[in-house]
């Protein structure tokens, strides 16, 4: 899958507070299926995969388009992910802190011009509004029927609800090595220390 981010990461060290817009970054993430069963194992597997990506993926685009020729060639040869995830954050929290901006009541309109080629087969966009997670799935009518995507959305919501119900599992909240980026410890060493 690919993850999309706003690209305004503090790690870059650029002063962009007077710059309007996002510096969108899109980068691949490979999530390996966990050996253990249960929601906690999957949460840890996804968390570890995402946090292992250096610089929240900002370097991927730089290497792919501006890197050395060999890097550009290797990255261009990678298979294209068919699914992109984009978490937009708590959008109403930003508006609530501003005396100049508020969420618009009108629909934003189409996100992509008609006839424009889709970059991904499916796009999953999430955001929090009024304390509730809203998820939209973008798809092409030439590839999928509306009923198929609605069924996918039902399964997605069902899995999220199950994950929330199971979040109290003893293993779901366990720390992993990626939670401590300044400590160089293996998963086994971390388990030993935290077990105490």
N, CA and C atoms as an extended XYZ file, in Angstrom:
588
Properties=species:S:1:pos:R:3:atomname:S:1:resname:S:1:resid:I:1 pbc="F F F"
N         0.855       -1.180        0.000 N   UNK     1
C         0.000        0.000        0.000 CA  UNK     1
C         0.897        1.238        0.000 C   UNK     1
N         0.296        2.365       -0.327 N   UNK     2
C         1.013        3.619       -0.204 CA  UNK     2
C         0.317        4.482        0.831 C   UNK     2
N         1.100        5.285        1.520 N   UNK     3
C         0.555        6.250        2.466 CA  UNK     3
C         0.773        7.634        1.886 C   UNK     3
N        -0.207        8.478        2.085 N   UNK     4
C        -0.095        9.861        1.635 CA  UNK     4
C        -0.050       10.755        2.867 C   UNK     4
N         0.841       11.720        2.840 N   UNK     5
C         0.963       12.651        3.946 CA  UNK     5
C         1.018       14.078        3.448 C   UNK     5
N         0.865       15.018        4.352 N   UNK     6
C         0.847       16.427        3.957 CA  UNK     6
C         2.235       16.966        3.648 C   UNK     6
N         3.280       16.256        4.067 N   UNK     7
C         4.638       16.659        3.729 CA  UNK     7
C         5.194       17.819        4.531 C   UNK     7
N         4.450       18.337        5.469 N   UNK     8
C         4.929       19.457        6.294 CA  UNK     8
C         5.527       18.907        7.583 C   UNK     8
N         6.478       18.034        7.440 N   UNK     9
C         7.076       17.376        8.594 CA  UNK     9
C         8.145       18.263        9.218 C   UNK     9
N         8.147       18.325       10.534 N   UNK    10
C         9.121       19.150       11.247 CA  UNK    10
C        10.542       18.640       11.059 C   UNK    10
N        10.681       17.322       10.782 N   UNK    11
C        12.010       16.742       10.633 CA  UNK    11
C        12.797       17.358        9.481 C   UNK    11
N        12.108       17.919        8.505 N   UNK    12
C        12.781       18.476        7.336 CA  UNK    12
C        13.597       19.705        7.718 C   UNK    12
N        13.115       20.475        8.685 N   UNK    13
C        13.859       21.631        9.157 CA  UNK    13
C        13.666       22.884        8.322 C   UNK    13
N        12.646       22.903        7.462 N   UNK    14
C        12.373       24.094        6.668 CA  UNK    14
C        11.326       24.959        7.360 C   UNK    14
N        11.489       26.262        7.279 N   UNK    15
C        10.516       27.189        7.833 CA  UNK    15
C         9.444       27.424        6.763 C   UNK    15
N         8.277       26.820        6.943 N   UNK    16
C         7.216       26.913        5.942 CA  UNK    16
C         5.925       27.497        6.527 C   UNK    16
N         6.021       28.157        7.672 N   UNK    17
C         4.815       28.646        8.335 CA  UNK    17
C         4.094       29.712        7.509 C   UNK    17
N         4.783       30.398        6.614 N   UNK    18
C         4.131       31.422        5.787 CA  UNK    18
C         3.818       30.907        4.389 C   UNK    18
N         3.939       29.607        4.203 N   UNK    19
C         3.672       28.978        2.914 CA  UNK    19
C         2.311       28.313        2.961 C   UNK    19
N         1.508       28.542        1.927 N   UNK    20
C         0.162       27.982        1.865 CA  UNK    20
C         0.206       26.621        1.179 C   UNK    20
N        -0.572       25.683        1.704 N   UNK    21
C        -0.733       24.391        1.051 CA  UNK    21
C         0.104       23.293        1.654 C   UNK    21
N        -0.017       22.141        1.038 N   UNK    22
C         0.689       20.962        1.496 CA  UNK    22
C         1.805       20.626        0.520 C   UNK    22
N         2.786       19.903        0.992 N   UNK    23
C         3.857       19.364        0.166 CA  UNK    23
C         3.634       17.852        0.137 C   UNK    23
N         2.566       17.447       -0.508 N   UNK    24
C         2.107       16.064       -0.438 CA  UNK    24
C         3.221       15.067       -0.704 C   UNK    24
N         3.316       14.086        0.186 N   UNK    25
C         4.271       12.999       -0.001 CA  UNK    25
C         3.491       11.690       -0.093 C   UNK    25
N         3.875       10.852       -1.033 N   UNK    26
C         3.274        9.538       -1.201 CA  UNK    26
C         4.420        8.540       -1.211 C   UNK    26
N         4.302        7.518       -0.366 N   UNK    27
C         5.403        6.563       -0.250 CA  UNK    27
C         4.858        5.164        0.056 C   UNK    27
N         5.587        4.142       -0.409 N   UNK    28
C         5.109        2.768       -0.189 CA  UNK    28
C         5.425        2.276        1.213 C   UNK    28
N         4.546        1.408        1.712 N   UNK    29
C         4.755        0.750        2.994 CA  UNK    29
C         4.383       -0.722        2.813 C   UNK    29
N         5.281       -1.595        3.207 N   UNK    30
C         5.010       -3.031        3.159 CA  UNK    30
C         4.704       -3.472        4.584 C   UNK    30
N         3.532       -4.071        4.772 N   UNK    31
C         3.142       -4.580        6.093 CA  UNK    31
C         3.201       -6.098        6.025 C   UNK    31
N         4.080       -6.667        6.826 N   UNK    32
C         4.185       -8.118        6.870 CA  UNK    32
C         3.158       -8.664        7.844 C   UNK    32
N         2.485       -9.723        7.421 N   UNK    33
C         1.478      -10.347        8.281 CA  UNK    33
C         2.150      -10.849        9.552 C   UNK    33
N         1.550      -10.577       10.715 N   UNK    34
C         2.161      -11.019       11.977 CA  UNK    34
C         2.080      -12.532       12.133 C   UNK    34
N         3.028      -13.070       12.880 N   UNK    35
C         3.022      -14.517       13.136 CA  UNK    35
C         1.939      -14.880       14.150 C   UNK    35
N         1.677      -13.966       15.074 N   UNK    36
C         0.675      -14.214       16.115 CA  UNK    36
C        -0.721      -13.851       15.608 C   UNK    36
N        -1.725      -14.380       16.264 N   UNK    37
C        -3.125      -14.081       15.933 CA  UNK    37
C        -3.627      -12.912       16.768 C   UNK    37
N        -4.712      -12.322       16.357 N   UNK    38
C        -5.386      -11.321       17.167 CA  UNK    38
C        -5.145       -9.890       16.730 C   UNK    38
N        -6.015       -9.029       17.230 N   UNK    39
C        -5.976       -7.614       16.865 CA  UNK    39
C        -4.685       -6.944       17.296 C   UNK    39
N        -4.201       -7.291       18.477 N   UNK    40
C        -2.984       -6.674       18.987 CA  UNK    40
C        -1.794       -6.936       18.086 C   UNK    40
N        -1.692       -8.153       17.565 N   UNK    41
C        -0.579       -8.498       16.672 CA  UNK    41
C        -0.644       -7.669       15.391 C   UNK    41
N        -1.844       -7.485       14.870 N   UNK    42
C        -1.976       -6.686       13.644 CA  UNK    42
C        -1.682       -5.218       13.903 C   UNK    42
N        -2.150       -4.689       15.035 N   UNK    43
C        -1.877       -3.284       15.360 CA  UNK    43
C        -0.372       -3.066       15.458 C   UNK    43
N         0.310       -3.966       16.142 N   UNK    44
C         1.770       -3.838       16.262 CA  UNK    44
C         2.457       -3.954       14.909 C   UNK    44
N         2.020       -4.889       14.062 N   UNK    45
C         2.643       -5.081       12.746 CA  UNK    45
C         2.503       -3.833       11.883 C   UNK    45
N         1.324       -3.240       11.867 N   UNK    46
C         1.108       -2.036       11.073 CA  UNK    46
C         1.904       -0.873       11.654 C   UNK    46
N         1.848       -0.718       12.972 N   UNK    47
C         2.565        0.368       13.635 CA  UNK    47
C         4.060        0.277       13.358 C   UNK    47
N         4.618       -0.905       13.483 N   UNK    48
C         6.051       -1.076       13.249 CA  UNK    48
C         6.406       -0.797       11.795 C   UNK    48
N         5.590       -1.258       10.871 N   UNK    49
C         5.868       -1.035        9.446 CA  UNK    49
C         5.851        0.450        9.104 C   UNK    49
N         4.871        1.161        9.608 N   UNK    50
C         4.748        2.586        9.296 CA  UNK    50
C         5.867        3.388        9.953 C   UNK    50
N         6.163        3.088       11.203 N   UNK    51
C         7.182        3.868       11.910 CA  UNK    51
C         8.606        3.565       11.459 C   UNK    51
N         8.786        2.443       10.769 N   UNK    52
C        10.115        2.119       10.242 CA  UNK    52
C        10.469        2.972        9.030 C   UNK    52
N         9.486        3.601        8.416 N   UNK    53
C         9.739        4.423        7.231 CA  UNK    53
C        10.486        5.679        7.676 C   UNK    53
N        11.697        5.894        7.151 N   UNK    54
C        12.466        7.065        7.587 CA  UNK    54
C        11.828        8.382        7.139 C   UNK    54
N        11.848        9.371        8.033 N   UNK    55
C        11.375       10.715        7.696 CA  UNK    55
C         9.944       10.780        7.212 C   UNK    55
N         9.110        9.854        7.667 N   UNK    56
C         7.701        9.789        7.271 CA  UNK    56
C         7.540        9.781        5.749 C   UNK    56
N         8.496        9.157        5.074 N   UNK    57
C         8.392        8.952        3.634 CA  UNK    57
C         8.838       10.095        2.755 C   UNK    57
N         9.275       11.198        3.353 N   UNK    58
C         9.641       12.361        2.544 CA  UNK    58
C        10.793       12.081        1.582 C   UNK    58
N        11.730       11.252        1.988 N   UNK    59
C        12.881       10.980        1.136 CA  UNK    59
C        12.574       10.129       -0.077 C   UNK    59
N        11.455        9.388       -0.042 N   UNK    60
C        11.131        8.496       -1.154 CA  UNK    60
C        10.969        9.272       -2.461 C   UNK    60
N        10.156       10.316       -2.434 N   UNK    61
C         9.943       11.114       -3.642 CA  UNK    61
C        11.217       11.799       -4.107 C   UNK    61
N        12.014       12.281       -3.157 N   UNK    62
C        13.274       12.917       -3.529 CA  UNK    62
C        14.184       11.934       -4.249 C   UNK    62
N        14.296       10.719       -3.706 N   UNK    63
C        15.139        9.709       -4.345 CA  UNK    63
C        14.561        9.261       -5.688 C   UNK    63
N        13.241        9.116       -5.754 N   UNK    64
C        12.603        8.610       -6.965 CA  UNK    64
C        12.732        9.589       -8.129 C   UNK    64
N        12.644       10.877       -7.848 N   UNK    65
C        12.644       11.866       -8.929 CA  UNK    65
C        13.926       12.676       -9.030 C   UNK    65
N        14.659       12.821       -7.936 N   UNK    66
C        15.856       13.670       -7.949 CA  UNK    66
C        17.123       12.938       -7.525 C   UNK    66
N        17.010       11.654       -7.203 N   UNK    67
C        18.168       10.899       -6.732 CA  UNK    67
C        19.118       10.537       -7.857 C   UNK    67
N        20.137        9.814       -7.495 N   UNK    68
C        21.098        9.323       -8.484 CA  UNK    68
C        20.364        8.433       -9.485 C   UNK    68
N        20.922        8.318      -10.662 N   UNK    69
C        20.257        7.585      -11.748 CA  UNK    69
C        19.894        6.158      -11.335 C   UNK    69
N        20.812        5.474      -10.651 N   UNK    70
C        20.541        4.100      -10.237 CA  UNK    70
C        19.362        4.040       -9.259 C   UNK    70
N        19.310        4.978       -8.314 N   UNK    71
C        18.189        5.033       -7.371 CA  UNK    71
C        16.879        5.284       -8.104 C   UNK    71
N        16.875        6.239       -9.013 N   UNK    72
C        15.653        6.546       -9.781 CA  UNK    72
C        15.182        5.321      -10.564 C   UNK    72
N        16.110        4.611      -11.178 N   UNK    73
C        15.765        3.439      -11.980 CA  UNK    73
C        15.170        2.335      -11.091 C   UNK    73
N        15.796        2.075       -9.938 N   UNK    74
C        15.301        1.033       -9.040 CA  UNK    74
C        13.919        1.371       -8.491 C   UNK    74
N        13.731        2.615       -8.073 N   UNK    75
C        12.445        3.001       -7.505 CA  UNK    75
C        11.346        3.046       -8.559 C   UNK    75
N        11.692        3.436       -9.777 N   UNK    76
C        10.703        3.459      -10.858 CA  UNK    76
C        10.274        2.036      -11.233 C   UNK    76
N        11.136        1.058      -10.996 N   UNK    77
C        10.834       -0.328      -11.351 CA  UNK    77
C         9.972       -1.035      -10.307 C   UNK    77
N         9.809       -0.439       -9.133 N   UNK    78
C         8.987       -1.064       -8.096 CA  UNK    78
C         7.547       -1.186       -8.578 C   UNK    78
N         6.855       -2.254       -8.173 N   UNK    79
C         5.433       -2.361       -8.552 CA  UNK    79
C         4.632       -1.238       -7.906 C   UNK    79
N         3.655       -0.731       -8.620 N   UNK    80
C         2.816        0.361       -8.142 CA  UNK    80
C         1.762       -0.181       -7.181 C   UNK    80
N         1.640        0.435       -6.026 N   UNK    81
C         0.603        0.041       -5.071 CA  UNK    81
C        -0.762        0.380       -5.650 C   UNK    81
N        -1.728       -0.477       -5.406 N   UNK    82
C        -3.077       -0.241       -5.906 CA  UNK    82
C        -3.953        0.511       -4.919 C   UNK    82
N        -3.513        0.568       -3.644 N   UNK    83
C        -4.307        1.218       -2.599 CA  UNK    83
C        -3.466        2.296       -1.933 C   UNK    83
N        -4.078        3.469       -1.717 N   UNK    84
C        -3.413        4.552       -1.001 CA  UNK    84
C        -4.281        4.932        0.199 C   UNK    84
N        -3.629        5.121        1.349 N   UNK    85
C        -4.307        5.567        2.565 CA  UNK    85
C        -3.856        6.987        2.881 C   UNK    85
N        -4.808        7.827        3.276 N   UNK    86
C        -4.488        9.199        3.650 CA  UNK    86
C        -5.308        9.561        4.887 C   UNK    86
N        -4.620        9.814        5.994 N   UNK    87
C        -5.300       10.272        7.209 CA  UNK    87
C        -5.100       11.780        7.289 C   UNK    87
N        -6.183       12.519        7.219 N   UNK    88
C        -6.123       13.979        7.166 CA  UNK    88
C        -6.092       14.636        8.539 C   UNK    88
N        -6.290       13.861        9.593 N   UNK    89
C        -6.205       14.403       10.940 CA  UNK    89
C        -7.545       14.850       11.489 C   UNK    89
N        -7.483       15.618       12.565 N   UNK    90
C        -8.685       16.150       13.214 CA  UNK    90
C        -8.946       17.527       12.628 C   UNK    90
N        -9.695       17.559       11.541 N   UNK    91
C        -9.841       18.796       10.781 CA  UNK    91
C       -10.604       19.885       11.520 C   UNK    91
N       -11.545       19.508       12.360 N   UNK    92
C       -12.292       20.537       13.072 CA  UNK    92
C       -11.498       21.135       14.223 C   UNK    92
N       -10.471       20.434       14.692 N   UNK    93
C        -9.638       20.961       15.778 CA  UNK    93
C        -8.882       22.199       15.315 C   UNK    93
N        -8.393       22.173       14.088 N   UNK    94
C        -7.670       23.328       13.541 CA  UNK    94
C        -8.600       24.517       13.387 C   UNK    94
N        -9.782       24.285       12.846 N   UNK    95
C       -10.735       25.372       12.653 CA  UNK    95
C       -11.190       25.958       13.988 C   UNK    95
N       -11.325       25.100       15.005 N   UNK    96
C       -11.779       25.575       16.319 CA  UNK    96
C       -10.758       26.512       16.963 C   UNK    96
N        -9.482       26.361       16.602 N   UNK    97
C        -8.434       27.192       17.182 CA  UNK    97
C        -8.276       28.522       16.443 C   UNK    97
N        -9.000       28.703       15.352 N   UNK    98
C        -8.819       29.893       14.526 CA  UNK    98
C       -10.043       30.799       14.602 C   UNK    98
N        -9.797       32.100       14.658 N   UNK    99
C       -10.919       33.033       14.593 CA  UNK    99
C       -11.214       33.436       13.149 C   UNK    99
N       -10.376       32.985       12.213 N   UNK   100
C       -10.536       33.356       10.808 CA  UNK   100
C       -11.121       32.252        9.935 C   UNK   100
N       -10.988       30.994       10.358 N   UNK   101
C       -11.424       29.882        9.530 CA  UNK   101
C       -12.452       29.025       10.239 C   UNK   101
N       -13.368       28.461        9.440 N   UNK   102
C       -14.366       27.524        9.940 CA  UNK   102
C       -14.648       26.529        8.823 C   UNK   102
N       -15.095       25.324        9.175 N   UNK   103
C       -15.416       24.351        8.126 CA  UNK   103
C       -16.553       24.862        7.233 C   UNK   103
N       -16.428       24.648        5.936 N   UNK   104
C       -17.475       25.054        4.996 CA  UNK   104
C       -18.621       24.059        5.051 C   UNK   104
N       -19.822       24.549        4.859 N   UNK   105
C       -20.987       23.668        4.847 CA  UNK   105
C       -21.197       23.057        3.462 C   UNK   105
N       -20.644       23.692        2.442 N   UNK   106
C       -20.805       23.216        1.070 CA  UNK   106
C       -19.892       22.020        0.808 C   UNK   106
N       -20.282       21.196       -0.179 N   UNK   107
C       -19.437       20.080       -0.616 CA  UNK   107
C       -18.246       20.649       -1.371 C   UNK   107
N       -17.126       19.969       -1.260 N   UNK   108
C       -15.904       20.433       -1.922 CA  UNK   108
C       -15.933       20.182       -3.428 C   UNK   108
N       -16.779       19.283       -3.878 N   UNK   109
C       -16.815       18.950       -5.304 CA  UNK   109
C       -15.909       17.771       -5.592 C   UNK   109
N       -15.740       17.491       -6.863 N   UNK   110
C       -14.918       16.361       -7.281 CA  UNK   110
C       -13.450       16.612       -6.950 C   UNK   110
N       -12.787       15.588       -6.453 N   UNK   111
C       -11.369       15.704       -6.106 CA  UNK   111
C       -10.476       15.530       -7.322 C   UNK   111
N       -11.041       15.006       -8.403 N   UNK   112
C       -10.259       14.735       -9.600 CA  UNK   112
C       -11.085       15.094      -10.824 C   UNK   112
N       -10.434       15.694      -11.806 N   UNK   113
C       -11.127       16.092      -13.029 CA  UNK   113
C       -11.589       14.860      -13.801 C   UNK   113
N       -12.728       14.970      -14.445 N   UNK   114
C       -13.227       13.861      -15.265 CA  UNK   114
C       -12.233       13.607      -16.388 C   UNK   114
N       -11.993       12.333      -16.674 N   UNK   115
C       -11.047       11.972      -17.717 CA  UNK   115
C        -9.614       11.852      -17.232 C   UNK   115
N        -9.341       12.333      -16.028 N   UNK   116
C        -7.993       12.226      -15.465 CA  UNK   116
C        -7.768       10.783      -15.012 C   UNK   116
N        -6.601       10.242      -15.305 N   UNK   117
C        -6.294        8.864      -14.929 CA  UNK   117
C        -6.060        8.772      -13.420 C   UNK   117
N        -6.659        7.759      -12.806 N   UNK   118
C        -6.506        7.538      -11.376 CA  UNK   118
C        -5.093        7.056      -11.074 C   UNK   118
N        -4.538        7.525       -9.974 N   UNK   119
C        -3.200        7.092       -9.560 CA  UNK   119
C        -3.261        5.737       -8.850 C   UNK   119
N        -4.401        5.416       -8.241 N   UNK   120
C        -4.558        4.170       -7.484 CA  UNK   120
C        -5.919        3.556       -7.792 C   UNK   120
N        -6.016        2.253       -7.628 N   UNK   121
C        -7.286        1.564       -7.835 CA  UNK   121
C        -8.290        1.994       -6.765 C   UNK   121
N        -7.814        2.087       -5.514 N   UNK   122
C        -8.654        2.533       -4.397 CA  UNK   122
C        -7.908        3.572       -3.576 C   UNK   122
N        -8.641        4.562       -3.099 N   UNK   123
C        -8.096        5.553       -2.177 CA  UNK   123
C        -8.933        5.547       -0.915 C   UNK   123
N        -8.292        5.395        0.233 N   UNK   124
C        -9.003        5.387        1.514 CA  UNK   124
C        -8.571        6.635        2.271 C   UNK   124
N        -9.520        7.545        2.497 N   UNK   125
C        -9.240        8.819        3.159 CA  UNK   125
C       -10.005        8.890        4.467 C   UNK   125
N        -9.270        9.149        5.546 N   UNK   126
C        -9.900        9.248        6.850 CA  UNK   126
C        -9.636       10.597        7.480 C   UNK   126
N       -10.596       11.056        8.266 N   UNK   127
C       -10.438       12.287        9.029 CA  UNK   127
C       -11.377       12.246       10.215 C   UNK   127
N       -11.079       13.056       11.215 N   UNK   128
C       -11.918       13.120       12.402 CA  UNK   128
C       -12.649       14.455       12.391 C   UNK   128
N       -13.971       14.398       12.475 N   UNK   129
C       -14.819       15.587       12.526 CA  UNK   129
C       -15.790       15.407       13.687 C   UNK   129
N       -15.806       16.364       14.594 N   UNK   130
C       -16.714       16.284       15.734 CA  UNK   130
C       -16.457       15.057       16.599 C   UNK   130
N       -15.204       14.628       16.687 N   UNK   131
C       -14.861       13.484       17.507 CA  UNK   131
C       -15.186       12.139       16.882 C   UNK   131
N       -15.598       12.134       15.605 N   UNK   132
C       -15.951       10.884       14.930 CA  UNK   132
C       -15.052       10.673       13.718 C   UNK   132
N       -14.613        9.441       13.546 N   UNK   133
C       -13.812        9.084       12.385 CA  UNK   133
C       -14.722        8.945       11.174 C   UNK   133
N       -14.378        9.652       10.108 N   UNK   134
C       -15.090        9.522        8.837 CA  UNK   134
C       -14.108        8.956        7.815 C   UNK   134
N       -14.547        7.943        7.081 N   UNK   135
C       -13.703        7.305        6.080 CA  UNK   135
C       -14.438        7.315        4.757 C   UNK   135
N       -13.742        7.732        3.713 N   UNK   136
C       -14.301        7.713        2.360 CA  UNK   136
C       -13.410        6.841        1.487 C   UNK   136
N       -14.021        6.058        0.619 N   UNK   137
C       -13.268        5.214       -0.301 CA  UNK   137
C       -13.502        5.744       -1.713 C   UNK   137
N       -12.413        6.165       -2.360 N   UNK   138
C       -12.484        6.628       -3.744 CA  UNK   138
C       -12.213        5.445       -4.655 C   UNK   138
N       -12.979        5.360       -5.733 N   UNK   139
C       -12.801        4.250       -6.667 CA  UNK   139
C       -13.222        4.703       -8.064 C   UNK   139
N       -12.816        3.934       -9.052 N   UNK   140
C       -13.197        4.220      -10.429 CA  UNK   140
C       -14.382        3.372      -10.839 C   UNK   140
N       -15.375        3.986      -11.428 N   UNK   141
C       -16.584        3.256      -11.848 CA  UNK   141
C       -16.286        2.286      -12.989 C   UNK   141
N       -15.175        2.503      -13.681 N   UNK   142
C       -14.794        1.595      -14.760 CA  UNK   142
C       -14.231        0.288      -14.202 C   UNK   142
N       -13.745        0.315      -12.953 N   UNK   143
C       -13.122       -0.856      -12.345 CA  UNK   143
C       -14.026       -1.560      -11.342 C   UNK   143
N       -14.857       -0.801      -10.636 N   UNK   144
C       -15.658       -1.377       -9.558 CA  UNK   144
C       -17.111       -0.932       -9.670 C   UNK   144
N       -17.982       -1.815       -9.203 N   UNK   145
C       -19.393       -1.448       -9.077 CA  UNK   145
C       -19.598       -0.803       -7.718 C   UNK   145
N       -20.533        0.088       -7.636 N   UNK   146
C       -20.837        0.770       -6.372 CA  UNK   146
C       -21.139       -0.244       -5.264 C   UNK   146
N       -21.893       -1.306       -5.600 N   UNK   147
C       -22.257       -2.324       -4.605 CA  UNK   147
C       -21.018       -3.017       -4.039 C   UNK   147
N       -20.028       -3.246       -4.879 N   UNK   148
C       -18.791       -3.896       -4.413 CA  UNK   148
C       -18.049       -3.011       -3.422 C   UNK   148
N       -17.980       -1.725       -3.713 N   UNK   149
C       -17.280       -0.796       -2.827 CA  UNK   149
C       -18.068       -0.601       -1.538 C   UNK   149
N       -19.399       -0.583       -1.628 N   UNK   150
C       -20.216       -0.492       -0.411 CA  UNK   150
C       -20.002       -1.714        0.472 C   UNK   150
N       -19.880       -2.894       -0.144 N   UNK   151
C       -19.606       -4.110        0.622 CA  UNK   151
C       -18.230       -4.030        1.276 C   UNK   151
N       -17.238       -3.536        0.546 N   UNK   152
C       -15.905       -3.338        1.111 CA  UNK   152
C       -15.969       -2.374        2.298 C   UNK   152
N       -16.720       -1.290        2.154 N   UNK   153
C       -16.851       -0.305        3.229 CA  UNK   153
C       -17.508       -0.924        4.464 C   UNK   153
N       -18.514       -1.775        4.257 N   UNK   154
C       -19.159       -2.458        5.397 CA  UNK   154
C       -18.162       -3.364        6.122 C   UNK   154
N       -17.379       -4.119        5.348 N   UNK   155
C       -16.373       -4.994        5.968 CA  UNK   155
C       -15.313       -4.169        6.696 C   UNK   155
N       -14.912       -3.061        6.101 N   UNK   156
C       -13.911       -2.179        6.707 CA  UNK   156
C       -14.420       -1.658        8.052 C   UNK   156
N       -15.656       -1.169        8.067 N   UNK   157
C       -16.252       -0.659        9.309 CA  UNK   157
C       -16.385       -1.767       10.348 C   UNK   157
N       -16.777       -2.958        9.903 N   UNK   158
C       -16.911       -4.096       10.809 CA  UNK   158
C       -15.559       -4.444       11.440 C   UNK   158
N       -14.503       -4.464       10.635 N   UNK   159
C       -13.172       -4.777       11.158 CA  UNK   159
C       -12.690       -3.693       12.126 C   UNK   159
N       -12.964       -2.426       11.821 N   UNK   160
C       -12.583       -1.345       12.735 CA  UNK   160
C       -13.308       -1.471       14.068 C   UNK   160
N       -14.610       -1.771       14.008 N   UNK   161
C       -15.372       -1.942       15.252 CA  UNK   161
C       -14.822       -3.106       16.076 C   UNK   161
N       -14.510       -4.216       15.394 N   UNK   162
C       -13.951       -5.368       16.096 CA  UNK   162
C       -12.603       -5.011       16.710 C   UNK   162
N       -11.796       -4.268       15.980 N   UNK   163
C       -10.494       -3.843       16.500 CA  UNK   163
C       -10.672       -2.982       17.748 C   UNK   163
N       -11.656       -2.085       17.725 N   UNK   164
C       -11.921       -1.246       18.895 CA  UNK   164
C       -12.403       -2.068       20.082 C   UNK   164
N       -13.238       -3.066       19.813 N   UNK   165
C       -13.712       -3.937       20.904 CA  UNK   165
C       -12.553       -4.721       21.512 C   UNK   165
N       -11.606       -5.120       20.676 N   UNK   166
C       -10.496       -5.938       21.145 CA  UNK   166
C        -9.325       -5.111       21.654 C   UNK   166
N        -9.450       -3.793       21.609 N   UNK   167
C        -8.311       -2.954       21.998 CA  UNK   167
C        -7.932       -3.131       23.457 C   UNK   167
N        -8.817       -3.734       24.220 N   UNK   168
C        -8.505       -3.965       25.619 CA  UNK   168
C        -7.744       -5.268       25.823 C   UNK   168
N        -7.524       -6.016       24.714 N   UNK   169
C        -6.717       -7.231       24.834 CA  UNK   169
C        -5.402       -6.870       25.504 C   UNK   169
N        -4.873       -7.751       26.283 N   UNK   170
C        -3.623       -7.448       26.968 CA  UNK   170
C        -2.499       -7.169       25.988 C   UNK   170
N        -2.502       -7.814       24.816 N   UNK   171
C        -1.413       -7.605       23.880 CA  UNK   171
C        -1.606       -6.389       22.984 C   UNK   171
N        -2.816       -5.840       22.885 N   UNK   172
C        -3.081       -4.748       21.957 CA  UNK   172
C        -2.320       -3.485       22.316 C   UNK   172
N        -2.119       -3.231       23.586 N   UNK   173
C        -1.452       -1.998       23.985 CA  UNK   173
C         0.033       -2.145       24.268 C   UNK   173
N         0.599       -3.293       23.959 N   UNK   174
C         2.006       -3.505       24.258 CA  UNK   174
C         2.899       -2.580       23.449 C   UNK   174
N         3.964       -2.168       24.081 N   UNK   175
C         4.959       -1.348       23.398 CA  UNK   175
C         5.756       -2.214       22.432 C   UNK   175
N         6.266       -1.585       21.386 N   UNK   176
C         7.167       -2.266       20.462 CA  UNK   176
C         8.433       -1.431       20.341 C   UNK   176
N         9.445       -1.992       19.713 N   UNK   177
C        10.736       -1.304       19.600 CA  UNK   177
C        10.608        0.045       18.901 C   UNK   177
N         9.685        0.183       17.958 N   UNK   178
C         9.554        1.462       17.246 CA  UNK   178
C         8.989        2.568       18.124 C   UNK   178
N         8.443        2.212       19.278 N   UNK   179
C         7.955        3.231       20.209 CA  UNK   179
C         9.089        3.936       20.934 C   UNK   179
N        10.296        3.394       20.820 N   UNK   180
C        11.471        3.948       21.490 CA  UNK   180
C        12.588        4.159       20.468 C   UNK   180
N        12.446        5.158       19.589 N   UNK   181
C        13.405        5.324       18.495 CA  UNK   181
C        14.821        5.673       18.945 C   UNK   181
N        14.982        6.194       20.141 N   UNK   182
C        16.314        6.564       20.607 CA  UNK   182
C        17.055        5.399       21.260 C   UNK   182
N        16.340        4.296       21.476 N   UNK   183
C        16.942        3.124       22.108 CA  UNK   183
C        17.157        2.063       21.041 C   UNK   183
N        18.362        1.558       20.971 N   UNK   184
C        18.666        0.486       20.023 CA  UNK   184
C        18.484       -0.845       20.745 C   UNK   184
N        17.293       -1.407       20.613 N   UNK   185
C        16.992       -2.669       21.285 CA  UNK   185
C        16.174       -3.545       20.349 C   UNK   185
N        16.413       -4.829       20.416 N   UNK   186
C        15.622       -5.767       19.620 CA  UNK   186
C        14.265       -5.965       20.300 C   UNK   186
N        13.350       -6.588       19.575 N   UNK   187
C        12.032       -6.858       20.148 CA  UNK   187
C        12.155       -7.759       21.374 C   UNK   187
N        13.074       -8.731       21.311 N   UNK   188
C        13.257       -9.653       22.437 CA  UNK   188
C        13.817       -8.909       23.657 C   UNK   188
N        14.787       -8.009       23.433 N   UNK   189
C        15.359       -7.252       24.550 CA  UNK   189
C        14.296       -6.361       25.168 C   UNK   189
N        13.483       -5.735       24.328 N   UNK   190
C        12.422       -4.862       24.833 CA  UNK   190
C        11.421       -5.657       25.655 C   UNK   190
N        11.009       -6.814       25.157 N   UNK   191
C        10.068       -7.645       25.894 CA  UNK   191
C        10.632       -8.009       27.269 C   UNK   191
N        11.929       -8.312       27.304 N   UNK   192
C        12.570       -8.693       28.563 CA  UNK   192
C        12.545       -7.523       29.552 C   UNK   192
N        12.886       -6.323       29.081 N   UNK   193
C        12.911       -5.145       29.953 CA  UNK   193
C        11.499       -4.780       30.406 C   UNK   193
N        10.549       -4.747       29.490 N   UNK   194
C         9.187       -4.360       29.843 CA  UNK   194
C         8.493       -5.421       30.684 C   UNK   194
N         8.940       -6.661       30.549 N   UNK   195
C         8.378       -7.737       31.349 CA  UNK   195
C         8.658       -7.595       32.822 C   UNK   195
N         9.694       -6.827       33.133 N   UNK   196
C        10.044       -6.609       34.545 CA  UNK   196
C         9.098       -5.617       35.151 C   UNK   196
